Amino acid sequence: MHIEAFREYCITKKGTTEGFPFDRDTLVFKVMGKMFAVVPLERFPPQANLKCDPERALSLRETYPDQIFPGYHMSKTHWNTVYIEQLPENLVRELTDRSYELIVASLPKKTRQALEALK
């Protein structure tokens, strides 16, 4: 998946904002103020840090040892760095969806209700 297609996919998710909270080279996608994808734009090949279930994170790293790694500058248990152009697009979408879902599930009930109320 090309980096611009990845960006477009992320911003279609309900309650998502994008910005550069760390520096001008690290694009961050948040749902209701919580990060679900971090994209270091200066890194090649294009990559994204995505949250993942711990067991699945390990399995993905074993299955795709050259494309999925422990999250760079993130919790190695809960985040993977994914080379988005080197994996099937449907897998990148699935991993992005799961990252988003994990963050939404961790939001306070009131915040989740506010997210559900968005169009």
Backbone torsions as a table, in degrees:
resi	resn	phi	psi	omega
1	MET	NA	127.9	178.3
2	HIS	-67.4	150.8	-175.9
3	ILE	-57.8	-38.7	179.9
4	GLU	-69.4	-36.7	176.2
5	ALA	-65.8	-38.0	176.7
6	PHE	-62.0	-46.0	178.4
7	ARG	-58.6	-48.3	-179.6
8	GLU	-60.8	-38.5	178.7
9	TYR	-64.8	-44.9	-179.1
10	CYS	-62.1	-44.6	-174.3
11	ILE	-73.9	-10.0	175.6
12	THR	-79.1	-13.8	-177.6
13	LYS	-74.2	137.8	-176.3
14	LYS	-55.3	131.4	176.1
15	GLY	77.2	11.5	-175.7
16	THR	-88.4	138.4	171.1
17	THR	-125.6	159.3	176.1
18	GLU	-127.8	151.2	179.8
19	GLY	-173.6	-177.5	-179.0
20	PHE	-124.1	70.8	-175.5
21	PRO	-72.9	-20.5	-175.4
22	PHE	-98.9	-47.9	-179.4
23	ASP	-164.1	179.5	-175.0
24	ARG	-79.8	-3.4	-178.0
25	ASP	-111.3	-1.9	-177.4
26	THR	-118.4	104.1	180.0
27	LEU	-83.5	130.6	-177.5
28	VAL	-123.0	132.0	174.9
29	PHE	-106.1	129.8	-178.9
30	LYS	-125.9	147.1	169.8
31	VAL	-112.7	120.9	-179.2
32	MET	50.8	39.3	175.0
33	GLY	87.7	0.3	-179.2
34	LYS	-114.4	133.3	-177.5
35	MET	-66.1	134.6	169.7
36	PHE	-124.8	-14.0	175.7
37	ALA	-149.4	135.5	178.6
38	VAL	-126.3	125.2	-174.7
39	VAL	-122.8	105.6	175.4
40	PRO	-78.2	102.9	-172.2
41	LEU	-66.2	-23.4	-177.6
42	GLU	-84.0	-7.3	-176.3
43	ARG	-89.9	143.4	177.4
44	PHE	-132.7	135.1	2.8
45	PRO	-70.7	161.3	-179.1
46	PRO	-55.1	137.0	-176.0
47	GLN	-145.9	164.2	176.4
48	ALA	-142.8	144.3	170.7
49	ASN	-93.0	126.0	-178.7
50	LEU	-129.8	139.8	178.0
51	LYS	-72.2	149.4	-175.6
52	CYS	-151.2	154.2	172.1
53	ASP	-63.6	137.3	-175.2
54	PRO	-53.9	-44.1	-178.9
55	GLU	-66.9	-42.1	179.5
56	ARG	-67.0	-36.4	178.9
57	ALA	-57.2	-46.3	179.5
58	LEU	-64.1	-43.5	179.9
59	SER	-62.3	-43.1	178.9
60	LEU	-63.8	-40.2	178.9
61	ARG	-63.5	-35.4	177.6
62	GLU	-73.0	-40.0	-177.9
63	THR	-72.1	-37.7	-177.7
64	TYR	-123.8	66.3	-173.6
65	PRO	-64.7	-20.6	-179.9
66	ASP	-98.9	-4.0	-176.7
67	GLN	-124.2	-17.1	-178.1
68	ILE	-132.1	126.6	-175.4
69	PHE	-131.9	164.7	170.9
70	PRO	-55.7	142.3	-175.0
71	GLY	-54.2	122.8	178.1
72	TYR	-68.7	122.2	-178.1
73	HIS	61.3	25.8	-179.1
74	MET	-133.5	174.2	173.7
75	SER	-62.2	121.1	-177.8
76	LYS	-69.1	-18.8	179.7
77	THR	-79.1	-37.9	-171.3
78	HIS	-110.3	-7.2	-176.3
79	TRP	-129.1	140.8	174.0
80	ASN	-117.2	146.5	166.6
81	THR	-95.7	125.6	-173.1
82	VAL	-120.0	125.7	174.5
83	TYR	-79.5	99.2	-167.8
84	ILE	-69.4	-23.7	179.1
85	GLU	-87.4	-9.5	-175.9
86	GLN	-104.6	3.8	-179.9
87	LEU	-119.2	157.4	175.7
88	PRO	-58.6	139.4	-177.5
89	GLU	-57.4	-38.7	-179.6
90	ASN	-64.3	-33.3	177.3
91	LEU	-70.6	-41.2	178.1
92	VAL	-61.8	-42.6	177.8
93	ARG	-62.9	-44.7	179.7
94	GLU	-60.0	-45.4	-179.6
95	LEU	-67.1	-36.3	176.7
96	THR	-66.4	-44.1	178.0
97	ASP	-59.5	-44.2	-178.2
98	ARG	-66.7	-39.2	177.1
99	SER	-59.6	-48.1	178.4
100	TYR	-58.1	-47.6	-178.8
101	GLU	-61.6	-41.3	179.5
102	LEU	-63.0	-40.4	178.9
103	ILE	-68.3	-44.7	178.7
104	VAL	-58.9	-43.2	-179.7
105	ALA	-62.9	-26.7	-178.8
106	SER	-87.3	-7.1	-179.3
107	LEU	-71.0	150.2	173.6
108	PRO	-59.3	151.5	-177.0
109	LYS	-52.7	-44.3	-178.5
110	LYS	-62.3	-39.4	179.1
111	THR	-69.5	-39.8	176.5
112	ARG	-62.4	-39.6	178.2
113	GLN	-65.0	-39.2	176.8
114	ALA	-64.5	-37.8	176.9
115	LEU	-64.1	-45.3	179.5
116	GLU	-62.0	-29.8	-178.8
117	ALA	-77.2	-14.8	178.9
118	LEU	-69.5	150.6	177.8
119	LYS	-80.6	NA	NA
